[in-house]
């Protein structure tokens, strides 16, 4: 990834950031779609028709709390996520029929990106590595 000060993004509505990214399954089938970037969400969510089209298989089930306190259960899987010159494997929530594409913090961190809360742009993450005591 090049370390530009600001990564391209597309803003649809004031205060919301959307990006176009590509997801690919184990067979190499891929799909490009628009994701809402949500720094308050832990996991990335793929809509049902997308994860089925790229051939993801459901794995373990997790319970999630929505912003209004509602609890839901969803299956998890993993896919290859590509955005601009960043590409990495990431866990994803397998959405159901009504679920929308959502980009969560785990995927952002895996890609080495962070959402700037002031201007709603994606920027390179300043990673920190702790020194190891070599005694």
N, C-alpha and C positions, 0 to 999 in steps of 0.2 A: 504494500500500500504506500502510495506517496503521502508525505506528511504535509499536505496543504493545510492552511489554517481553517478553511471551511470546506466541507464536503457538500456537493450538490444536493439539494432537496427540493421538494415541490410542496408548496403550501396551498392547501385547498380553501380552508376557512381560517379566519383570524384566530391565532392561538393554537392551531392544530398543525402538526407536521406530518406529511405523507411522503413516502419514497416508493419508487418503483424498484423492485428487486426480483430475482429469479430463484426459485426453489427447484431442486432436483431430487428424484428418488433413487433407489439402489440400481435400477435398470438403466438410469441415464435419462429417463423422461423428465422434461422440465416444463415449468410454467412461470411466466412473468405476471406479476400482479402488484397492485398498489396496497401498501401497508400503512396503517396509522401508527406512527411512532409514539409509544406510550412508556415514558420512563417510570411510571408507577406500576406497570405490569411486569411480573417476573418472567413469564414465558411468552414465546411467540406463538400465535394461533394461526393455523391454516384452515380456511373454509373447507367443508366436507368435499365439495366437488374437486377442489385442487388436490388435496392429499390422496384422494382415490385415483385421480387422473395420473399422478406421478408414481403411483404404486406403493405408497407407504402402508405399513402393516401396524395395527394397534399393538401397543405393548402394555405396560402397567397402567393402572388407573390412579389418578390423584384427585383429591377434593380441592376446590378453589373457592375463595370468597370473592364475590363481586363487590363493587364500590358501594352498593346499597345494602351489603350484608348478606345477601342471598348466597347460599352454598350450592355449588354444582359439581358434578363429577365428569371428568373427561379423560380419555385415553391419551397416552404420550407415544411419540415415536421420535425419529431423528431424520434430518434431511441435510442436503448440501445447500447452503444459503449463499447467494452471490449478490453483491451490491457494489457497483462501480468496480474498482480494482481490489475489493476485499472478497474473500471466499473462505468459508469454513463450514464444518459440520456442526449442527446445533440441535438440541432437543426442541421439539415442537409439540404443542397441544393439537390434537386432532379434533378440529371443530365439528359441530353438528350443523344441520341444514341452515339455521339462522345465524350462525357465528360468522363474524367478519374477520378479515386479515388484520392482525395486530402484531407489531414488532415490539418485543419486550426486552428488558434490560440484560438478560442472560445472553441473548443473541448479539446485542450491541457490544457487550464486553468481550465476547468471543471474537468478534470482528475487530476489536481494538478501537471502538468508537464510543463516544459519549454525546448525549443531547445537551446542548447549551440551553439552560432554561430561560435565558434573557432574550436571545434572538431566535430560538427554536431551530438552530442549525446543528447538524452532526459534525463533530470534530474528532480528530484523533485523540484517543485516550492516552494520558500520560501515565504509563505503567511504572510501577515501583517494584524493585526486587530487593528483598532484604539480604544483607550480606550474611554469609554462613561462617560460623566460628570454626576455624580449621585447626583446633588444638588436638 
